[in-house]
Amino acid sequence: MKTLQAALLWVLLVPWVKPAPPTPQSSRTETLEEIWDYEEPPQDEKTTKKKDTMAILHALQKDESATVPPAKNEDGEMPTCLLCVCLSGSVYCEETDIDAVPPLPKETSYLYARFNKIKKIMAKDVADIPNLRRLDFTGNLIEDIEDGAFSRLSLLEELTLAENRLLKLPALPSKLTLFNARHNKLKSKGIKANTFKKLNNLSFLYLDHNELESVPPHLPESLRILHLQFNNIADITDDTFCKSNDTRYIRSHVDEIRMEGNPILLGKHPNSFICLKRLPTGTYY
């Protein structure tokens, strides 16, 4: 009986069941817009969102590998911290072939611009960097330093201008502890009489391998190391290192004075060294 009822129900329902229409095959690939339209009915708010999103998608479909080149400064040159290495207040511009001092970050304390092609130091190059404590321009082509280039650097302690082409020295900041101008073309007329007089913290002075005809006057009491070897110094006096009118005067801080390679015979000037703890190195006889 149950089997007969099931068969009767099947006969009655079959005529009413219609097969689903076949899915039409698209003749072309659907675009992002068509897919969106199919999934999202057109409504005002949703349409606005769709357009915004599609704009973003199109932008992303463009060349994603393209990168924006770093911005250049007003002179068309690369920013200093891309050309050089900037690290925690220190700027390293060594062997980069720069021919001028690059613009420095305001917080710069140490600049190493060694072995480049810098020919001149302008006052504007470093005057506005108040925290500078060390400058090193070793191995450049510097012939001239503009007046006042270093005078505003009240914290500068070490200044190295070795292996350049200097003919004269600029005014030096008062807190220097080390000054190195070895291997230049300095003559005595290129060093003013008071250049070192007020440098009361100066401990290390390197002026060797130049063309000096005399020892610079008014060397500060703080001096510990003085290198004057391989110049053209032919004479010294009793007041060069000591005080002829004060026989009790002692230069207690001096540890080393080098004068070898000069045409002077130090043995002819015995009173010139009586205030020193150690005799200078050089030719005595």
Stockholm file with secondary structure:
# STOCKHOLM 1.0

chainA/1-285         MKTLQAALLWVLLVPWVKPAPPTPQSSRTETLEEIWDYEEPPQDEKTTKKKDTMAILHALQKDESATVPPAKNEDGEMPTCLLCVCLSGSVYCEETDIDAVPPLPKETSYLYARFNKIKKIMAKDVADIPNLRRLDFTGNLIEDIEDGAFSRLSLLEELTLAENRLLKLPALPSKLTLFNARHNKLKSKGIKANTFKKLNNLSFLYLDHNELESVPPHLPESLRILHLQFNNIADITDDTFCKSNDTRYIRSHVDEIRMEGNPILLGKHPNSFICLKRLPTGTYY
#=GR chainA/1-285 SS CHHHHHHHHHHHHGGGCCCCCCCCCCSSCCCHHHHHHHHSCCCHHHHHHHHHHHHHHHHHHSCTTCCCCCCCCTTSCCCHHHHSEEETTEEECTTSCCSSCCCCCTTCCEEECCSSCCCEECHHHHTTCTTCCEEECTTSCCCEECTTTTTTCTTCCEEECCSSCCSSCCCCCTTCSEEECCSSCCCGGGSCTTTTTTCTTCCEEECCSSCCSSCCSSCCTTCCEEECCSSCCCCCCTTSSSCTTCTTCCBCSCCEEECTTSSCCGGGCGGGSTTBSSCCBSCCC
#=GC SS_cons         CHHHHHHHHHHHHGGGCCCCCCCCCCSSCCCHHHHHHHHSCCCHHHHHHHHHHHHHHHHHHSCTTCCCCCCCCTTSCCCHHHHSEEETTEEECTTSCCSSCCCCCTTCCEEECCSSCCCEECHHHHTTCTTCCEEECTTSCCCEECTTTTTTCTTCCEEECCSSCCSSCCCCCTTCSEEECCSSCCCGGGSCTTTTTTCTTCCEEECCSSCCSSCCSSCCTTCCEEECCSSCCCCCCTTSSSCTTCTTCCBCSCCEEECTTSSCCGGGCGGGSTTBSSCCBSCCC
//
